[in-house]
Amino acid sequence: MKRIILVIVLLTVNAFMFPGDTLDIPGPGPSTMSLNIQKAIELALENNKNVLASQEEVKQFRHRVWQNLNFLPTVTLSGFKNVDEKLMELEMPAFIPGGSPERITIDFTKNYEFSLEIVQPIFAGGKLLYSYKNAQLDLNIAKEKRENTREDTILQVKKVFFNILILKELLKAHNEAQDLADSFYKNIKENYDLGMSSKYDLLRAELAAASVKPNVLKTEKLLNLSILNLKFMTGIPEDTPLDIQGTFDFSSRSLELADLVKKGLNNRSELRQLDMQISKTNNLLKMAYGQFLPNVSLIASYSYRADRFKLNRKNWEDYYTINLGISFPIFNQFKRTGQIGELRVAKKILDLNFQQLQDATKLQIQELYMTIEEEYRNIQAGQKNIETAEEGLRTAELTYKEGLISLLELNASTGDLTKAKVNFFQAVYNYNIAAAELEKIVGIKTTENTEGEK
């Protein structure tokens, strides 16, 4: 009976709704999406705005190459109709002696004319050729920037993804510390109620449990922000739940510093871009010198002219010209000289920047190389520290139950275990990030050994 009344009420409400109103019934929420690091990278490369913009930039400079094919001939078809003109007047002497001269008009122009003109540059001092080469360099720089943007995106995704994995483990460690502190507090509260523990111990246990809570909240906040950042980078809807899948890898890597420096100097994208900028400046300098040379072009024109517009072949007269045009700049207010001087200075600046970037690349590779070695040793030491801290906590719990140590010493053992885990996870994060940054700079994947893999 209740169901029948509910159906009648719903139908009545729907009948009295305004036109266009509907009864919203909440549907199921978005399903959970499983995401590993490889899938996250693929989504970021497909949806990241910086990557998409770099791809469009390549298309833009590809069109610019077409704009610089100036060494090809220019073909122009033109036509005009003579609307009004002032005819040439000539004064003719009188044919009869003593007579007055006569003025006559002569029309040398045709009312209709259609022309086909072809202009072929022959020599321009290299300006046309180097302009085309610079357009090709701009296209190659855009392609290099696109690849560098892709590599930067991959690196940023790795950093965020590794950060999420670290924060999940840290949250797990802080929750374990919270559960342990709550358990201690509960036991001491029971002992206090039975008169077996002092109020001081109860207050210390309560303070220890409360002090862990901020770490849990802070880690949860950072984890949620990192997941949100990952969604923005990969184009995943904000309301989509994520199941982050992945494990930590801290395999030892076989690295040769000299080989890494050599590959970094050859493969680093920023160095290749700067080298192409130097080539562009050299071409601009050659174009500036070319302004002191003459420009030579071959100009051919073929025309049809007529006084009346009739599709009759006899009505039209054909006319053609073939000209060799030469222009030689003599003086242009020292603009060429100033341009050459400016380009020489710009080339020196680019050369210095290139050398500086080379030195910075060497230093950065050495720093990352030492960081990987250092953090790998920290990881090995961190594993031992966690084992030692776990054993120390187990021993402290037993000795506390025997009354041989205070609650303060027991809490210190708990803090030592949490600190050891935090240091271990931080070392794993630093190790993986340093390896990812090194891979980006040298342009290859670092070799991994199976020994030491987790």
C-alpha positions as CSV (number, residue, x, y, z in Angstrom):
1,M,0.0,0.0,0.0
2,K,2.8,2.4,0.9
3,R,4.5,1.8,-2.5
4,I,1.3,2.6,-4.4
5,I,0.9,5.9,-2.4
6,L,4.5,6.8,-3.2
7,V,4.0,6.2,-7.0
8,I,0.9,8.3,-6.9
9,V,2.7,11.2,-5.2
10,L,5.6,11.1,-7.7
11,L,3.2,11.1,-10.6
12,T,1.3,14.1,-9.1
13,V,4.5,16.0,-8.6
14,N,5.6,15.3,-12.1
15,A,2.2,16.4,-13.5
16,F,2.3,19.9,-11.8
17,M,5.9,20.6,-12.9
18,F,6.5,23.5,-15.3
19,P,7.1,22.6,-18.9
20,G,10.7,21.5,-19.4
21,D,11.2,20.5,-15.8
22,T,12.4,17.0,-15.1
23,L,12.7,15.0,-12.0
24,D,16.4,14.5,-11.3
25,I,17.3,11.1,-10.0
26,P,20.9,10.8,-9.0
27,G,22.8,8.2,-11.1
28,P,25.8,6.2,-10.2
29,G,29.1,8.2,-9.8
30,P,32.1,7.8,-12.1
31,S,33.9,4.5,-11.8
32,T,37.3,4.2,-10.3
33,M,40.1,4.5,-12.8
34,S,43.3,2.3,-12.4
35,L,46.4,4.3,-13.3
36,N,50.0,3.3,-13.5
37,I,52.9,5.5,-14.4
38,Q,53.0,4.3,-18.1
39,K,49.3,5.1,-18.6
40,A,49.7,8.4,-16.8
41,I,52.5,9.4,-19.2
42,E,50.5,8.4,-22.3
43,L,47.5,10.5,-21.1
44,A,49.7,13.5,-20.3
45,L,51.3,13.3,-23.8
46,E,47.8,13.2,-25.4
47,N,46.1,15.9,-23.2
48,N,48.7,18.2,-21.8
49,K,48.2,21.7,-23.0
50,N,51.9,22.5,-23.3
51,V,52.5,19.4,-25.5
52,L,49.5,20.3,-27.7
53,A,50.8,23.9,-28.1
54,S,54.2,22.7,-29.1
55,Q,52.7,20.4,-31.8
56,E,50.8,23.4,-33.2
57,E,54.0,25.5,-33.2
58,V,55.6,22.9,-35.4
59,K,52.7,23.3,-37.9
60,Q,53.1,27.0,-37.7
61,F,56.8,26.9,-38.7
62,R,56.2,24.3,-41.4
63,H,54.0,26.9,-43.1
64,R,56.7,29.5,-42.6
65,V,59.1,27.3,-44.7
66,W,56.6,27.6,-47.6
67,Q,56.7,31.4,-47.2
68,N,60.4,31.5,-47.8
69,L,60.7,29.7,-51.2
70,N,61.6,33.1,-52.7
71,F,64.1,31.6,-55.1
72,L,61.2,30.1,-57.1
73,P,59.7,32.2,-59.9
74,T,56.7,34.6,-59.3
75,V,53.9,34.3,-61.8
76,T,51.2,37.0,-62.0
77,L,48.2,37.2,-64.2
78,S,46.7,40.7,-64.5
79,G,44.1,42.5,-66.6
80,F,42.7,46.0,-66.8
81,K,40.2,48.1,-68.7
82,N,40.9,51.7,-69.6
83,V,38.1,53.8,-68.1
84,D,39.4,57.3,-69.0
85,E,42.5,58.7,-70.5
86,K,44.0,62.0,-71.9
87,L,45.1,61.5,-75.4
88,M,48.3,62.8,-76.8
89,E,48.0,65.8,-79.1
90,L,50.3,66.7,-82.0
91,E,50.4,69.8,-84.0
92,M,50.6,69.1,-87.7
93,P,51.8,71.8,-90.1
94,A,49.5,73.0,-92.8
95,F,49.8,71.2,-96.1
96,I,48.8,74.4,-97.9
97,P,51.3,77.2,-97.8
98,G,50.0,80.0,-95.6
99,G,47.4,77.8,-94.0
100,S,47.1,77.4,-90.2
101,P,48.4,74.2,-88.5
102,E,46.0,71.6,-87.2
103,R,46.1,69.7,-83.8
104,I,45.3,66.0,-83.9
105,T,45.0,63.4,-81.1
106,I,46.7,60.0,-81.2
107,D,45.6,57.0,-79.0
108,F,48.5,54.7,-78.4
109,T,46.8,52.7,-75.6
110,K,44.3,49.8,-75.8
111,N,41.1,49.8,-73.8
112,Y,41.6,46.1,-72.7
113,E,44.8,44.3,-71.8
114,F,45.6,41.0,-70.1
115,S,49.1,40.2,-69.1
116,L,51.1,37.2,-67.8
117,E,54.3,38.2,-66.0
118,I,57.0,35.8,-64.7
119,V,59.8,37.1,-62.5
120,Q,62.7,34.7,-61.8
121,P,65.4,35.8,-59.3
122,I,68.8,34.9,-60.7
123,F,71.2,36.4,-58.1
124,A,70.4,38.0,-54.7
125,G,73.7,37.7,-52.9
126,G,72.6,34.6,-51.0
127,K,69.7,36.4,-49.2
128,L,67.0,34.1,-50.7
129,L,68.9,30.9,-50.0
130,Y,69.9,31.7,-46.4
131,S,66.4,33.0,-45.7
132,Y,65.1,29.5,-46.7
133,K,67.7,27.8,-44.5
134,N,66.7,29.9,-41.5
135,A,63.1,28.9,-42.0
136,Q,64.2,25.3,-42.0
137,L,66.2,25.9,-38.8
138,D,63.1,27.5,-37.2
139,L,61.2,24.4,-38.1
140,N,63.9,22.1,-36.6
141,I,64.0,24.3,-33.5
142,A,60.2,24.0,-33.1
143,K,60.5,20.2,-33.5
144,E,63.3,20.1,-30.9
145,K,61.2,22.2,-28.5
146,R,58.3,19.8,-29.1
147,E,60.4,16.9,-28.1
148,N,61.8,18.8,-25.1
149,T,58.3,19.7,-24.0
150,R,57.3,16.0,-24.2
151,E,60.4,15.0,-22.2
152,D,59.6,17.7,-19.6
153,T,56.0,16.5,-19.4
154,I,57.2,12.9,-18.8
155,L,59.6,14.1,-16.1
156,Q,56.9,16.1,-14.4
157,V,54.5,13.2,-14.5
158,K,57.2,10.9,-13.0
159,K,57.8,13.4,-10.2
160,V,54.1,13.7,-9.3
161,F,53.5,10.0,-9.6
162,F,56.5,9.1,-7.4
163,N,55.4,11.8,-5.0
164,I,52.0,10.1,-4.8
165,L,53.5,6.7,-4.1
166,I,55.8,8.2,-1.4
167,L,52.9,10.1,0.2
168,K,50.8,6.9,0.3
169,E,53.6,5.1,2.1
170,L,54.1,8.0,4.4
171,L,50.4,8.1,5.2
172,K,50.5,4.4,5.9
173,A,53.4,4.9,8.2
174,H,51.8,7.8,10.1
175,N,48.5,5.9,10.4
176,E,50.4,3.0,11.9
177,A,52.1,5.4,14.3
178,Q,48.6,6.8,15.1
179,D,47.1,3.4,15.7
180,L,50.1,2.5,17.9
181,A,49.8,5.7,19.9
182,D,46.0,5.2,20.3
183,S,46.6,1.6,21.4
184,F,49.2,2.8,24.0
185,Y,46.7,5.5,25.2
186,K,43.9,3.0,25.5
187,N,46.1,0.6,27.5
188,I,47.3,3.3,29.8
189,K,43.8,4.6,30.3
190,E,42.7,1.2,31.4
191,N,45.6,0.9,33.7
192,Y,44.9,4.4,35.0
193,D,41.3,3.4,35.7
194,L,42.6,0.4,37.6
195,G,45.1,2.5,39.5
196,M,48.1,0.9,37.9
197,S,49.3,4.0,36.0
198,S,49.9,7.6,37.0
199,K,48.1,10.6,35.6
200,Y,51.3,11.8,34.2
201,D,51.7,8.7,32.1
202,L,48.1,9.1,31.0
203,L,48.7,12.7,30.0
204,R,51.9,11.8,28.1
205,A,50.1,9.0,26.2
206,E,47.3,11.4,25.3
207,L,49.8,14.0,24.1
208,A,51.7,11.4,22.1
209,A,48.5,10.3,20.4
210,A,47.5,13.9,19.6
211,S,50.9,14.8,18.3
212,V,50.7,12.2,15.5
213,K,47.3,13.4,14.2
214,P,48.7,16.6,12.5
215,N,51.2,14.5,10.5
216,V,48.3,12.3,9.3
217,L,46.2,15.3,8.2
218,K,49.2,17.1,6.5
219,T,50.1,14.0,4.6
220,E,46.5,13.4,3.5
221,K,46.3,17.0,2.3
222,L,49.5,16.7,0.3
223,L,48.4,13.4,-1.2
224,N,45.0,14.8,-2.3
225,L,46.8,17.9,-3.9
226,S,49.2,15.6,-5.7
227,I,46.4,13.5,-7.1
228,L,44.6,16.6,-8.2
229,N,47.8,17.9,-9.9
230,L,48.1,14.5,-11.7
231,K,44.6,14.8,-13.0
232,F,45.2,18.2,-14.4
233,M,48.4,17.1,-16.1
234,T,46.8,14.0,-17.7
235,G,43.4,15.5,-18.5
236,I,41.5,13.2,-16.2
237,P,38.1,14.6,-14.9
238,E,38.5,16.0,-11.4
239,D,35.6,13.9,-10.0
240,T,37.1,10.6,-11.3
241,P,38.4,8.4,-8.4
242,L,41.9,7.0,-9.1
243,D,43.5,3.8,-8.1
244,I,47.2,4.6,-8.2
245,Q,49.2,1.4,-9.0
246,G,52.9,1.2,-8.8
247,T,55.8,0.1,-6.6
248,F,59.1,1.6,-5.7
249,D,62.2,0.7,-7.7
250,F,65.6,1.4,-6.4
251,S,67.7,-1.0,-8.5
252,S,71.4,-0.2,-8.7
253,R,72.5,1.5,-12.0
254,S,75.7,0.9,-13.9
255,L,76.8,4.5,-14.7
256,E,79.9,5.8,-16.3
257,L,80.4,9.5,-15.6
258,A,82.5,10.2,-18.7
259,D,80.1,8.5,-21.0
260,L,77.1,10.3,-19.4
261,V,78.9,13.7,-19.9
262,K,79.6,13.0,-23.5
263,K,76.1,11.9,-24.2
264,G,74.6,14.8,-22.3
265,L,76.7,17.3,-24.4
266,N,75.5,15.6,-27.6
267,N,71.9,14.9,-26.7
268,R,70.7,17.7,-24.4
269,S,67.8,19.4,-26.2
270,E,68.6,22.9,-24.9
271,L,72.2,22.6,-26.3
272,R,70.9,21.5,-29.7
273,Q,68.4,24.4,-29.8
274,L,71.1,26.9,-28.9
275,D,73.4,25.4,-31.6
276,M,70.7,25.9,-34.2
277,Q,70.2,29.5,-33.0
278,I,74.0,30.1,-33.6
279,S,73.5,28.7,-37.2
280,K,70.6,31.0,-37.7
281,T,72.8,34.0,-36.6
282,N,75.5,33.0,-39.0
283,N,73.0,32.8,-41.9
284,L,71.6,36.3,-40.9
285,L,75.2,37.6,-41.0
286,K,75.7,36.2,-44.5
287,M,72.4,37.8,-45.6
288,A,73.6,41.1,-44.2
289,Y,76.8,40.9,-46.2
290,G,74.7,40.0,-49.2
291,Q,73.0,43.4,-49.1
292,F,76.2,44.9,-50.5
293,L,75.7,42.8,-53.7
294,P,73.4,43.5,-56.6
295,N,70.1,41.8,-57.2
296,V,69.6,40.3,-60.7
297,S,66.2,39.1,-62.0
298,L,64.8,37.9,-65.3
299,I,61.4,39.4,-66.1
300,A,59.2,38.1,-68.9
301,S,55.8,39.5,-69.8
302,Y,53.3,38.4,-72.4
303,S,50.2,40.5,-73.1
304,Y,47.0,40.6,-75.2
305,R,45.5,44.1,-76.0
306,A,42.4,45.2,-77.8
307,D,40.1,48.2,-78.1
308,R,37.0,46.1,-77.9
309,F,36.2,43.1,-75.7
310,K,35.3,40.5,-78.3
311,L,36.2,36.8,-78.3
312,N,37.7,37.1,-81.7
313,R,41.3,36.3,-82.2
314,K,41.8,38.9,-84.9
315,N,40.5,41.5,-82.4
316,W,43.5,41.0,-80.0
317,E,47.1,41.9,-80.5
318,D,49.8,40.0,-78.6
319,Y,52.9,41.7,-77.1
320,Y,55.8,40.4,-75.1
321,T,58.9,41.6,-73.3
322,I,61.9,39.9,-71.8
323,N,63.9,42.1,-69.5
324,L,67.0,41.6,-67.3
325,G,66.6,43.6,-64.2
326,I,69.5,44.7,-62.0
327,S,69.4,46.7,-58.8
328,F,72.5,47.7,-56.9
329,P,72.2,49.4,-53.5
330,I,74.8,52.1,-53.1
331,F,74.0,53.9,-49.8
332,N,71.3,53.2,-47.2
333,Q,72.2,55.4,-44.3
334,F,74.7,52.9,-42.7
335,K,71.9,50.4,-41.9
336,R,73.8,47.5,-43.4
337,T,76.9,48.3,-41.4
338,G,74.9,48.6,-38.2
339,Q,73.1,45.4,-38.8
340,I,76.3,43.5,-39.4
341,G,77.8,44.9,-36.2
342,E,74.7,43.9,-34.2
343,L,74.7,40.4,-35.6
344,R,78.4,39.9,-34.7
345,V,77.7,40.9,-31.1
346,A,74.6,38.6,-31.0
347,K,76.8,35.7,-32.3
348,K,79.4,36.3,-29.5
349,I,76.6,36.3,-26.9
350,L,75.2,33.0,-28.2
351,D,78.6,31.4,-28.3
352,L,79.2,32.4,-24.6
353,N,75.7,31.2,-23.7
354,F,76.5,27.9,-25.4
355,Q,79.7,27.5,-23.5
356,Q,78.0,28.4,-20.3
357,L,75.3,25.8,-20.9
358,Q,77.9,23.2,-21.7
359,D,79.6,23.8,-18.3
360,A,76.2,23.8,-16.5
361,T,75.3,20.5,-18.2
362,K,78.6,18.9,-17.1
363,L,78.0,20.1,-13.5
364,Q,74.4,19.0,-13.4
365,I,75.3,15.5,-14.7
366,Q,78.0,15.2,-12.1
367,E,75.6,16.3,-9.4
368,L,72.9,13.9,-10.4
369,Y,75.5,11.1,-10.7
370,M,76.7,11.7,-7.2
371,T,73.1,12.1,-5.9
372,I,72.2,8.6,-7.4
373,E,75.2,7.0,-5.7
374,E,74.5,8.8,-2.4
375,E,70.8,8.1,-2.3
376,Y,71.4,4.4,-3.2
377,R,73.6,4.1,-0.1
378,N,71.0,6.0,1.9
379,I,68.4,3.4,0.7
380,Q,70.5,0.5,1.8
381,A,71.2,2.2,5.2
382,G,67.5,3.1,5.5
383,Q,66.4,-0.5,5.1
384,K,68.7,-1.5,8.0
385,N,67.5,1.5,10.1
386,I,63.9,0.4,9.6
387,E,64.7,-3.1,10.7
388,T,66.7,-1.8,13.7
389,A,63.9,0.6,14.7
390,E,61.2,-2.1,14.4
391,E,63.3,-4.4,16.7
392,G,63.9,-1.4,19.0
393,L,60.1,-0.7,19.2
394,R,59.4,-4.4,19.9
395,T,62.0,-4.5,22.7
396,A,60.7,-1.2,24.1
397,E,57.1,-2.5,24.3
398,L,58.3,-5.6,26.2
399,T,60.5,-3.6,28.6
400,Y,57.7,-1.1,29.2
401,K,55.3,-3.8,30.1
402,E,57.9,-5.1,32.6
403,G,58.1,-1.5,34.0
404,L,61.8,-1.1,33.1
405,I,61.4,2.0,30.9
406,S,59.2,5.0,31.0
407,L,56.4,5.9,28.5
408,L,58.6,8.7,27.2
409,E,61.2,6.2,26.1
410,L,58.5,4.0,24.5
411,N,57.2,7.0,22.5
412,A,60.8,7.8,21.5
413,S,61.1,4.3,20.0
414,T,57.8,4.8,18.0
415,G,59.1,8.2,16.7
416,D,62.4,6.5,15.7
417,L,60.6,4.0,13.6
418,T,58.5,6.7,11.9
419,K,61.5,8.8,11.3
420,A,63.4,5.9,9.8
421,K,60.6,5.2,7.4
422,V,60.3,8.8,6.4
423,N,64.1,9.0,5.7
424,F,63.9,5.8,3.7
425,F,61.0,6.9,1.5
426,Q,62.7,10.3,0.9
427,A,65.8,8.6,-0.2
428,V,63.8,6.4,-2.6
429,Y,62.1,9.5,-4.0
430,N,65.3,11.4,-4.5
431,Y,66.9,8.4,-6.1
432,N,64.2,7.9,-8.7
433,I,63.9,11.6,-9.5
434,A,67.6,12.0,-9.9
435,A,67.6,9.0,-12.3
436,A,64.6,10.5,-14.3
437,E,66.4,13.9,-14.6
438,L,69.6,12.2,-15.7
439,E,67.7,10.2,-18.3
440,K,66.2,13.5,-19.7
441,I,69.5,15.3,-19.9
442,V,71.6,12.5,-21.5
443,G,68.7,11.4,-23.8
444,I,68.9,7.7,-22.9
445,K,67.5,5.3,-20.2
446,T,70.1,4.6,-17.5
447,T,71.1,0.9,-17.2
448,E,69.6,-1.0,-14.3
449,N,71.0,-4.0,-12.5
450,T,68.7,-6.7,-11.1
451,E,70.6,-6.7,-7.9
452,G,68.9,-4.8,-5.1
453,E,65.6,-4.6,-6.8
454,K,62.6,-4.4,-4.6
